[in-house]
């Protein structure tokens, strides 16, 4: 009997197939989620995610998505040995003890699964541009609702079958950018347009999360608590947590709050017992984000930076030896200065 092509036989455990490194090298991508990398490893070696999980001893189901939270030690050792990827690099793909973990989109399906939150979002334009499509770690954070690269809203479900993403449920040998439910190519989904005011409000919220996490403010500030309570500001109030809303619902909530003349979004975000953090955050909120907040400082630095004249009249450039400004450090210094100059009262906005 003739065979159309090579066949792939699934062994009891992948670890018993090869004592040395796995033959196909799959390097982790920038900001890649661990489950995404595991799926790409499985596909590269001719295994579906479900079979790959069984070979590693995890069984079927949402095994890879669970590992995004924290990978067990034996798996870290095994992956490091079989792939050559550094242990720290593998750990960096997990959520781990990230200070924003309370903003993690829930893995469990809500009762109203077709309208509630799902565990993973994506930008179809990013997937289409990837040499090998992969899912980003930041796409699991509820405060991330837009793609800054393309200026579009993220999607959190397949536009064809309207179900949440479940790449871990792939039974066939299929890349993870194909919907596990209906096979739709997620790269071909239409990235939703988003109003400028809504996009700015969404990006402002994640700016605050990222910067306060970098400054170790999140664990002692009230920011996450304020974000989770945003739906309660709507009229009528929505009792659900921000993480329990779909991406579309979260953006709709921000759109309503951003249009309100009473500025409930800004006032709500600025409420903070710690005066220093309140001043730092208030400066960013008042400016509408990190980039606008930095403009005065960057203009001042540019006006005082050493310059040398190029060929041609009126042409100037900064000296190539000048160190590039670090966004986080500049904003931190500027925020500290603003806070010292005018520290607001607790619970008020600068």
Secondary structure, 3 states (H helix, E strand, C coil): CCCCCCCCCCCCCHHHCCCCCCCCCCCCCCCECHHHHHHHHHHHCCCCHHHHHHHCCCCCCCHHHHHCCCCCHHHHHHHHHHHCCCHHHHHCCCCCCCCCHHHECCCCCCCCCCCECCCCCECHHHHHHCCCCCCEHHHHECCCCEECCCCEECECCCCCCCCCCCHHHCCCCCCCCECCCCCCEHHHCCCCCCCHHHHHHHHHHHHHHHHHHHCCCCCCCCHHHHHHCHHHHCCCCCCCCHHHECHHHHHHHHHHHHHCCCCHHHHHHHCCCCHHHHHHHHHHHHHCCHHHHHHHHHHHHHHHCCEEECCCCCCEEECCCCCCCCHHHHHHHHHHHHHHHCCCCCCCCC
